Amino acid sequence: MARILLTRRWPEAVEEELAARHDLHRNESDRPMSRQELAEAIRAFDVVCPTVSDRIDAEVIGRGGGARILANYGAGIEHIDLAAARAAGIAVTNTPDVLTDATAELAVLLMLMVARRAGEGERELRSGGWTGWRPTHLLGRSMQGRTLGLIGYGRIAQETARRAQAALGVRLAYHSRRPVDPASDPLGARYCASVADLVAEADIVSLHCPGGAETHHLIDAAMLARMKPDAVLINTARGTVVDEAALAEALAQGRIGGAGLDVYQGEPAVNPLLLAAPNLVLLPHLGSATIETREAMGRQAVLNLEALLDGREPPNRVA
C-alpha cells in the first residue's frame, strides 16, 4: 500500500475508494499547507496530490527523495515547477477534459449575470433598497446577436461557445495561437489574427487561455481600452491573465460595461478595488464545482497515480 497525501479534502466518495486501497492521509484542516509542510510531504510520502492552491516550486521540491508522483487534482499545472520535478525524478500528472462541461456552464452563467445585471439586482434586493418594478430599473443587455469573442479555443472554449450559441444566439469569434481548420469546426467561429483585433469587436470577451509568463496580464489597460464601452469581460481561466488594477479602473470609470470573474491573481485574496466595483460579478473559483466533476477529477487523479505505482505510464502525464 502506497502512502498518499491529499493536500486538500476531496469528495468523500473518492476518498473512501482511495483509502480502501492505500494508506491515505488527509489534510484534515482543509486549509492551504505551508511551504515547509509541502516540502516535508514530498520527502515523506510516496504520492502527493496537490491542488491549484499549492505552490510547488523548485525550493519545495528540492532533490526529491520520497514522492514518486505529484498527482495534481486539476487541469492547470502552472503552480508546479515541472522542470524541478523532472530533475528530482518525480512524475507530474493532471486531470484534463473532465472539467470541460462544468467550466463552460459557469462561463455562460457569468455572461448572463453580467449582461442582465443579476449581481447588482440581488445586492439591491438583499439590502432592502428595491423600491419595486419600474420600466427603467437595472436595464441590462440581451445577448441575442451579440459577438462572443473567445481568447483561446480549446475544449472548454469550444463548449462555452456551443452552449452560448445554441441557447443565447450569439455570433462567435476567437483568437488562438493557431486557427482551427474551418471544416472541422461545426460552430463556424470566425478567426481573429490577434487578441487586439478580437477585443475591439467583441461584445463579450471570454478568457480560456492558460496561465504562465506568456499570458501574464494579457488583458491590461491597453487591451481594456480597445474594448467597446458596453462590452463585458469574463474570466474562468487564470487570474494572472488579467491586470486587476487596470480592470478595476476601467469598471470604475465606466469604460467597459462590466465583468464576471471566477479566478483571481492572489486568490483567495481579492483586490479591494474589484470588491468596490458594482458592475462586476465575483465568484469564488467555482468553475469545476459540481459534484459530478469534482468526483471525476479525483478518479482521474487516482488512475494516474495507480498507473505509475503499477509500473505503467500515467494517462495524463505532463512531466
Helices and strands as residue ranges (DSSP letters): E 3-6, H 12-19, E 23-26, H 35-44, E 47-49, H 58-61, E 69-71, H 82-87, E 91-93, H 100-115, H 118-126, E 147-151, H 155-168, E 171-175, G 182-184, E 190-191, H 195-201, E 204-207, G 213-215, H 221-226, E 232-235, G 239-241, H 244-252, E 258-261, H 272-275, E 280-282, H 291-309
